[in-house]
Each structure stands twice: as C-alpha cells, then as structure tokens.
Amino acid sequence: MTDTPPTPHDATARPAPGASTHSAAPAAPDPAETPESGPAASPSRPPAARRPLRQLLAASVGNAVEWYDWYAYTFLAAYIANQVFPRSAGNSLVPLLSAFAVFAVGFFMRPVGGLLMGALADRRGRRAALTATILLMGGSSLLVGLTPTYAAAGVLAPVVLVIARLLQGLSVGGEFAASTTFLVESAGPGRRGLFSSFQYVSTSAGQLAASGIAALLVGQLGEDRMNGWGWRVPFLLGAVFSLAGFWIRRGAEETRSAAQREAPRPGLFDALRHHPRASLLIGGITAGGTLAYYTWTSYLPTYAELNTGIDKADALLAGTLSLAFFALLQPVGGLLSDRFGRKPSLLFFGIGFTVLGVPLLRSLDGSFLSLLLVQCAGMVLLTGFTSISAAVNAEMFPARVRAAGIGFPYSLTVALFGGTAPYVGTLFKEWDVPGAFPWYVAALCLVSSVVYLRLPETAHRDLDR
C-alpha cells in the first residue's frame, strides 16, 4: 500500500509561544470521524481493536440472523415442496427436486451479492455493508413466509419463491464478504484465527436456531398443520430477528483505517484484475470445504431420510445436536491455527474427508445414533476448514479490495459446489446411484487438499490495514 496515514493529533501539545490560552478556536473535525465509521481510532491500531467484544457481538448476532433465515429453507424444503410446487403423477421426488433447485438458484445470486456488497464494504465501509445485508435478508425472509401455495396462485407461487430466494442469495453473498472482513480486521495480534472462527460460530447458531425451531414445530404441530401453515412461521420470525440484528449492528465501529477512507475508491473488478492468483486460490481452498459443509450441516438429514428411511423428526434432532457440537469446536480450531498455522488445519480437513468421507456416509443405517455419530465425526474434520476460512481468505488480499476480493470468488465457488450439494445428492438417488454421492464429496476434498499443500503460510504475517 502506498497510502500515507494522517499525522495523529497531539492532544497534549502546548500552545506556541505568544498564543492565547484563554480562547481557542474549535478543533477541526477529525477526518477519520464520520457518521458511518464512528469515533476515530488510535493511529497505532484500528478502531475495532479497542472494543473487540462489541465487534464480535455486532458481527455474530447479525450473522446468526442472516444464516437463520437462509437455512430455514433447507430444513423446511419438504413442506415447501408440497405446498408451492405441483406434484407429478409418476414421481413423488419431483416437488422435492424443484425445492432443492430453488435452493441452488439462490446460491447463484451469492457471487453477485459478494461482488456488489463487497464493493460497498470497500468503498463506503464494512458497517454500511453489514447493515444493508441484514435489512435485505429480513425483507426476503418475509416474502418467503408470505409465498402463496400452488393451489391458490398456480405458477405465481414458485415465481414468488424464486424471487425471494434470489434476494436471500444476494444478501448472504454480501454478508460473508462484509462480515469476514469485519471480523478479521477487528482481531488483535495473534487472534485472527480465533476471531475468524466466530464466522461459523454465528453461522452455526443461526442454523441451530433454524433446525431447532423446525424440529420443535414438526414435533408440536404434526404433518397436517406443518403443511398447512406451520412452515411459514420460521420465516416470519426471521423477519423480526433481522430488525433486532440491524439495531445491534448500528453500534459497530468501522474497521477501515483512516488511510483507506481517504484513498481513492477501488473499482468494482479491481480485486479480480490486480489479484487473479489470489482469486483462483480462494476457489480452490473453498471447493471441497463448501461441499463437505453443506453436505454435513444441511443435506445430511435429508440424505439419511432418502437412503436409510430414518424418521424425519429423528433426522432433524440429530442435525440440531450435531450443530451445537460443531459450534463449540470452532474457537478451538481458530486458536490452534493461530498457534500452529493455517495449513495444518486445512490439511487435517482435506485429507480427513478424502479418506473418511465415503466410509462415514456408508455407515448410516437408519438409526438415530448412527446419524448423530456420523454427523459429529464429520464436524470434527470440517472444523479444520470452517474455523479459519475467514482468516485464510482475508489474508489473501490487501485492505483496499479485501471484501470484494473475498466475496466474489468465494460465493461463486459456494454456488457451484455447496449450493448444488442437496440437488446433486437427490439427483443421484433419482438415478438410482446414491452410492456415487459420497465419492463425489471425497474427490472434491482431494482437489482442495492439493491446493492446501501449495498454499503459503499466512498465520503469522501482519495483516495489511
């Protein structure tokens, strides 16, 4: 970076000889203090470093709300399919495939959101982007909750659902770009991995809330009322939660330095144009991780239902318990990476899933215990990726283009491999080759493991501010 930071104000300086000490003109406003950024920081450290717990709360609560809204769709896909999509006389899987296709469609708006909201974060501030994404998610969640049924509105019903899901994808893509950057820039020395882990602590909390509320509703309302109106409740709650998250985020401190705020604003594609290697590396780092993540945390209950016949309520309960376990693991993984480096953690994940992914999925036998154990075992391996994903991504780019640099390649890779995981798994079942899906997961994790072997170690480097 070539930007020169402004000279700090000397609050203790004495007046020059001969200057009056009785009446002084008001001091000029600090250029680093703006409505969007809050009070200026000490020149020796970013503003966020002074109040790390507040920063973690602002990022984590808002992120949890975002991902609650996003994942509620996954856990309720079977009920949405029954109400929003027409049934095929010859195949009962068609509505479910349609619901998962809409799930995947939302992912393809995530690169757009990552690029646009990432650029907003780089040009106007991380906090501005974070408040925009949570309002967008609240509105789209409300739209899902109000989607009409196919019986009532015909083809308009899936059209409304697709629009809502596209808006959710735009929001989530921007959320990852902004919150990843915000969290890592808020960390003190030697704590970037720990702060990074809260990306998935909060993601898991949101997912856990979605899974828990879905399981509670299924258990209390039963199939008839869930199909009638119960599936709408989590989305309407999500709209309310988003307003609470917006209020909390308004108190966050901006993490861009004064030099960054005064520098020329980056262009929309500057990160891709000037850092193509880093962009490609983000894709390679993320491919195996996102497929394993969405398989284990979102699709596995449905995969178990389709392939082993496990009861739906038991599958949701196993998913809820394993997510709680997963959230507890994240700070441990982040701290270990701060001490021992990012590469050992990534290789633990990549090689672990390459070798054990197929045996774990094949060991499902239709019982609650087998699903719970398989999910928890996968969560341990997955922590090697998820706990440090935000730190690894942020350490690839300079501050000027960090949010957009992360947002676009990461979200594009997630759309290609993570967002399609439920659809591909269900499609393999439709083609009567369900055993191919575990090999697909293992193969992509092997590809990412090769990328991890060639990565430079960034854990102990200074972060560009």
C-alpha positions in Angstrom: 0.0 0.0 0.0 1.2 3.5 -0.8 -1.2 5.5 1.2 0.3 7.6 4.0 -1.6 7.7 7.2 -2.5 11.1 8.5 -0.4 12.6 11.2 -2.1 11.9 14.6 -3.4 14.7 16.6 -1.2 15.5 19.7 -3.8 16.1 22.4 -1.1 17.1 24.9 0.7 19.6 22.8 1.2 23.1 24.3 0.3 26.3 22.5 3.0 28.1 20.6 4.7 31.0 22.4 2.6 34.0 22.4 -0.6 32.2 21.6 -3.6 33.0 23.7 -4.6 30.4 26.3 -8.0 31.9 27.1 -9.9 31.3 23.9 -9.0 28.8 21.3 -10.8 28.1 18.0 -12.6 24.8 18.0 -10.5 22.0 16.7 -11.2 20.9 13.1 -13.1 17.7 13.0 -11.0 14.6 12.6 -11.4 13.3 9.1 -11.5 9.8 10.4 -14.6 10.5 12.4 -17.6 10.2 10.1 -21.2 9.2 10.6 -20.5 5.8 9.1 -17.4 5.0 11.0 -17.9 6.2 14.5 -15.1 7.7 16.6 -11.6 7.7 15.2 -9.1 5.1 16.4 -5.7 5.5 17.9 -3.3 5.8 15.0 -1.4 2.7 16.2 -4.3 0.4 15.9 -7.7 0.1 14.1 -10.8 1.3 16.0 -12.1 -2.2 16.3 -9.1 -3.3 18.4 -10.4 -1.2 21.3 -13.7 -2.9 21.8 -13.3 -6.5 20.5 -16.3 -8.0 22.4 -18.6 -5.3 21.0 -17.3 -6.0 17.5 -17.8 -9.8 17.9 -21.3 -9.2 19.1 -22.2 -6.9 16.2 -20.8 -9.4 13.6 -22.0 -12.6 15.3 -25.6 -11.7 16.1 -26.3 -10.2 12.7 -24.6 -13.1 11.0 -26.6 -15.6 13.0 -29.8 -13.9 12.0 -28.8 -13.9 8.3 -28.0 -17.6 8.3 -31.1 -18.5 10.3 -33.2 -17.0 7.5 -31.1 -18.8 4.9 -31.1 -22.2 6.4 -34.7 -22.3 7.5 -35.5 -23.0 3.8 -33.2 -26.1 3.9 -34.8 -27.7 6.9 -38.4 -27.0 5.6 -37.8 -27.9 2.0 -40.0 -30.9 2.1 -43.0 -28.9 3.4 -42.3 -26.0 0.9 -42.2 -28.6 -1.9 -45.6 -29.9 -1.0 -47.3 -26.5 -1.0 -45.5 -24.4 -3.6 -44.7 -26.9 -6.4 -47.1 -29.1 -8.5 -47.0 -32.8 -8.0 -46.1 -35.2 -10.7 -48.4 -38.2 -11.1 -45.5 -40.6 -11.8 -42.8 -39.4 -9.4 -43.1 -38.2 -5.8 -39.5 -36.8 -5.8 -40.3 -34.1 -8.4 -41.6 -31.4 -5.9 -38.6 -32.0 -3.6 -36.2 -31.7 -6.6 -37.9 -28.5 -7.5 -37.5 -27.1 -4.0 -33.8 -28.0 -4.0 -33.4 -26.4 -7.4 -34.7 -23.2 -6.0 -32.2 -23.7 -3.1 -29.4 -23.9 -5.7 -30.8 -20.9 -7.6 -30.4 -18.7 -4.5 -26.7 -19.6 -4.4 -26.1 -18.2 -7.9 -27.0 -14.8 -6.7 -24.4 -15.1 -4.0 -21.5 -14.1 -6.3 -23.4 -11.0 -7.3 -24.0 -10.2 -3.7 -20.4 -10.9 -2.8 -19.2 -8.5 -5.6 -21.7 -5.7 -5.0 -21.8 -5.7 -1.2 -18.1 -6.4 -1.1 -17.5 -3.3 -3.2 -19.8 -1.3 -0.9 -17.8 -2.5 2.1 -14.5 -1.5 0.4 -15.8 1.9 -0.8 -18.2 3.0 2.0 -17.2 0.9 4.9 -17.8 -2.6 6.4 -20.5 -1.4 8.7 -22.5 0.1 5.8 -22.5 -3.2 4.0 -23.4 -5.2 7.1 -26.5 -3.1 7.8 -27.6 -3.3 4.2 -27.3 -7.1 4.0 -29.4 -7.7 7.1 -32.2 -5.5 6.0 -32.3 -7.2 2.6 -32.4 -10.6 4.3 -35.3 -9.6 6.6 -37.3 -8.4 3.6 -36.7 -11.6 1.6 -37.5 -13.8 4.6 -40.8 -12.1 5.0 -41.5 -12.7 1.3 -40.9 -16.5 1.7 -43.2 -16.6 4.7 -46.0 -14.9 2.6 -45.5 -17.0 -0.5 -48.8 -18.3 -1.8 -49.5 -22.0 -2.4 -49.6 -23.6 -5.8 -53.3 -24.5 -5.2 -54.1 -20.8 -4.5 -51.9 -19.0 -7.1 -50.7 -21.5 -9.6 -47.4 -20.8 -11.3 -47.2 -17.5 -9.4 -46.3 -19.4 -6.2 -43.0 -20.8 -7.4 -42.2 -17.5 -9.1 -42.6 -15.6 -5.8 -40.4 -18.2 -4.0 -37.7 -17.9 -6.6 -37.6 -14.1 -6.3 -37.4 -14.3 -2.5 -34.6 -16.9 -2.7 -32.7 -14.7 -5.2 -32.9 -11.8 -2.8 -31.7 -14.1 0.0 -28.8 -15.2 -2.1 -27.8 -11.5 -2.8 -27.9 -10.8 0.9 -25.9 -13.9 2.1 -23.2 -13.4 -0.6 -22.7 -9.8 0.6 -22.9 -10.9 4.3 -19.9 -13.3 4.0 -17.8 -10.7 2.2 -18.5 -7.9 4.7 -18.6 -10.0 8.0 -15.4 -11.9 7.1 -13.5 -8.8 6.5 -15.0 -7.1 9.5 -14.2 -9.9 11.9 -10.6 -10.4 10.8 -9.9 -6.7 10.8 -11.3 -6.4 14.3 -8.9 -9.0 15.7 -5.9 -8.1 17.8 -2.3 -9.5 17.1 -2.2 -13.3 17.0 -6.0 -13.6 17.3 -7.2 -13.6 13.7 -7.9 -17.3 13.7 -9.9 -17.0 16.9 -12.0 -14.1 15.5 -12.3 -15.9 12.2 -13.9 -18.9 14.0 -16.9 -16.7 15.1 -18.0 -16.6 11.5 -19.0 -20.2 11.8 -19.9 -20.0 15.5 -22.6 -17.5 14.5 -23.5 -19.3 11.3 -24.0 -22.5 13.3 -26.0 -20.6 15.9 -28.3 -19.3 13.1 -28.5 -22.8 11.6 -29.1 -24.3 15.0 -31.9 -21.9 15.7 -33.5 -22.8 12.3 -33.1 -26.5 12.9 -34.3 -26.3 16.5 -37.4 -24.3 15.6 -38.2 -26.6 12.7 -37.8 -29.7 14.9 -40.0 -28.1 17.6 -42.7 -27.1 15.1 -42.7 -30.6 13.5 -43.0 -32.2 16.9 -45.7 -30.0 18.2 -47.8 -29.3 15.1 -47.7 -32.6 13.2 -47.7 -33.1 9.4 -51.1 -31.6 8.6 -50.6 -28.2 10.3 -46.9 -28.0 9.1 -48.1 -28.5 5.6 -50.9 -26.0 6.0 -49.3 -23.1 7.8 -46.6 -24.2 10.2 -43.8 -24.0 7.6 -44.3 -20.2 7.3 -43.7 -19.4 11.0 -39.8 -19.6 10.9 -39.6 -17.2 8.0 -41.9 -14.7 9.7 -39.8 -14.9 12.8 -36.7 -14.4 10.7 -38.0 -11.0 9.5 -38.4 -9.9 13.1 -35.0 -11.2 14.1 -33.5 -9.2 11.2 -34.7 -5.9 12.7 -33.1 -6.8 16.0 -29.8 -7.6 14.2 -30.0 -4.3 12.3 -30.3 -2.4 15.6 -27.3 -4.2 17.1 -25.1 -3.6 14.0 -25.7 0.2 14.1 -23.4 0.4 17.1 -20.5 -1.3 15.5 -17.2 0.5 14.8 -15.8 0.8 11.3 -12.6 -1.3 10.8 -11.3 0.5 7.7 -8.3 2.6 8.6 -8.2 6.4 8.1 -5.8 5.9 5.2 -8.3 3.6 3.5 -11.1 6.0 3.9 -9.1 8.8 2.3 -7.7 6.7 -0.5 -9.3 6.6 -4.0 -12.2 4.2 -4.1 -11.5 0.9 -5.8 -13.3 -0.2 -9.0 -15.8 -3.0 -9.0 -13.4 -5.5 -10.5 -10.1 -4.2 -9.1 -9.6 -7.3 -7.0 -10.0 -9.7 -9.9 -7.9 -7.5 -12.2 -5.0 -7.0 -9.9 -5.1 -10.2 -7.8 -6.1 -13.0 -10.2 -4.0 -15.6 -8.4 -5.5 -14.9 -5.0 -9.0 -15.1 -6.6 -8.2 -18.6 -8.0 -6.7 -19.8 -4.8 -9.9 -18.8 -2.9 -11.9 -21.0 -5.3 -9.5 -24.0 -4.7 -9.5 -23.5 -1.0 -13.3 -23.3 -0.8 -14.4 -26.1 -3.2 -14.0 -29.1 -1.0 -14.9 -27.2 2.1 -18.2 -25.9 0.9 -19.4 -29.2 -0.5 -18.5 -31.0 2.8 -20.0 -28.2 4.8 -23.4 -28.2 3.1 -23.5 -31.9 2.9 -22.8 -32.4 6.7 -24.7 -29.4 8.1 -27.7 -29.1 5.8 -28.3 -32.0 3.5 -27.3 -35.0 5.7 -30.7 -35.3 7.4 -32.5 -35.4 4.0 -29.8 -37.7 2.6 -30.4 -40.1 5.5 -34.2 -39.9 5.0 -33.9 -40.7 1.3 -31.3 -43.5 1.6 -32.0 -45.2 5.0 -35.6 -44.3 5.8 -34.8 -42.6 9.1 -37.8 -40.8 10.7 -37.9 -37.1 9.8 -38.1 -35.9 13.4 -35.2 -38.0 14.4 -33.1 -36.7 11.5 -33.8 -33.1 12.4 -33.0 -33.8 16.1 -29.6 -35.4 15.2 -28.8 -32.4 13.0 -29.6 -30.0 15.8 -27.4 -31.8 18.3 -24.5 -32.1 16.0 -24.7 -28.4 15.1 -24.4 -27.4 18.7 -21.3 -29.6 19.0 -19.9 -28.1 15.8 -20.3 -24.5 17.1 -18.4 -25.4 20.3 -15.5 -26.7 18.2 -14.9 -23.5 16.2 -13.0 -21.3 18.7 -10.8 -24.3 19.5 -9.9 -24.7 15.8 -9.3 -20.9 15.5 -6.9 -20.9 18.5 -5.0 -23.9 17.2 -4.5 -22.2 13.8 -3.2 -19.1 15.5 -0.6 -21.1 17.3 0.4 -23.8 14.7 -0.6 -22.2 11.4 -3.4 -22.4 8.8 -2.0 -25.2 6.6 -2.1 -28.0 9.2 -5.7 -27.2 9.9 -6.7 -27.2 6.3 -4.9 -30.4 5.6 -6.5 -32.1 8.6 -9.8 -31.3 7.0 -9.0 -32.1 3.4 -7.2 -35.4 3.9 -9.6 -36.4 6.6 -12.6 -36.1 4.3 -10.8 -37.6 1.3 -10.1 -40.8 3.3 -13.1 -41.0 5.7 -15.9 -39.3 3.7 -17.1 -42.4 1.9 -16.9 -44.8 5.0 -18.8 -42.3 7.1 -21.7 -41.8 4.7 -21.9 -45.6 4.0 -22.1 -46.3 7.7 -25.6 -44.7 8.1 -28.0 -47.5 8.9 -31.3 -45.7 9.6 -30.9 -45.3 13.3 -30.8 -42.0 15.2 -27.4 -43.0 16.9 -25.6 -43.7 13.6 -26.7 -40.4 12.1 -25.7 -38.5 15.1 -22.2 -40.2 15.3 -21.6 -39.7 11.6 -22.5 -36.0 11.7 -20.4 -35.4 14.8 -17.4 -37.2 13.3 -17.7 -35.1 10.1 -18.0 -31.9 12.2 -14.6 -32.6 13.8 -12.9 -32.9 10.4 -14.9 -29.9 9.0 -13.7 -27.6 11.8 -10.2 -27.6 10.2 -11.7 -25.7 7.3 -14.6 -23.7 8.8 -12.8 -22.3 11.9 -10.2 -20.5 9.8 -11.9 -19.9 6.4 -12.5 -16.2 7.1 -8.9 -15.6 8.2 -7.4 -17.5 5.3 -9.5 -15.6 2.8 -8.8 -12.2 4.4 -5.1 -12.8 4.5 -5.0 -13.2 0.7 -6.0 -9.6 -0.2 -4.9 -6.1 0.7 -7.3 -4.0 2.7 -8.3 -1.8 -0.3 -10.1 -4.6 -2.1 -10.4 -7.2 0.6 -14.2 -7.5 0.9 -14.9 -7.6 -2.8 -11.8 -9.8 -3.4 -13.2 -12.4 -0.9 -16.8 -12.1 -1.8 -16.9 -12.9 -5.5 -14.7 -15.9 -5.9 -15.8 -17.4 -2.6 -19.5 -17.0 -3.3 -19.1 -18.3 -6.9 -17.4 -21.5 -5.6 -20.1 -22.0 -3.0 -22.8 -21.6 -5.6 -21.1 -24.2 -7.9 -20.4 -26.8 -5.2 -22.1 -26.0 -1.9 -25.4 -24.8 -3.2 -25.8 -27.8 -5.6 -25.0 -30.4 -2.9 -28.6 -31.2 -2.0 -29.7 -31.2 -5.6 -26.8 -33.5 -6.8 -27.4 -35.9 -3.8 -31.1 -36.1 -4.5 -30.4 -36.5 -8.3 -28.1 -39.4 -7.7 -30.9 -41.0 -5.7 -33.3 -40.3 -8.6 -30.8 -42.0 -11.0 -30.6 -45.0 -8.6 -26.9 -44.5 -7.9 -27.0 -43.0 -4.4 -23.5 -44.5 -3.6 -21.9 -42.1 -6.1 -22.5 -39.0 -3.9 -20.0 -39.9 -1.1 -17.3 -40.4 -3.8 -18.1 -37.0 -5.2 -17.6 -35.4 -1.8 -14.3 -37.3 -1.3 -13.0 -36.4 -4.8 -13.5 -32.7 -4.4 -11.9 -32.7 -1.0 -8.9 -34.3 -2.5 -8.7 -31.5 -5.1 -8.7 -28.9 -2.3 -6.1 -30.8 -0.4 -3.7 -30.4 -3.3 -4.3 -26.6 -3.2 -3.7 -26.6 0.6 -0.3 -28.3 0.1 0.8 -25.4 -2.1 -0.5 -22.5 0.0 1.9 -20.1 1.7 1.5 -20.0 5.5 -0.1 -16.6 6.4 -1.0 -17.1 10.1 1.9 -15.1 11.5 2.1 -12.4 8.8 0.9 -8.8 9.6 -2.5 -8.1 8.1 -2.5 -5.2 5.6 -4.5 -2.3 7.1 
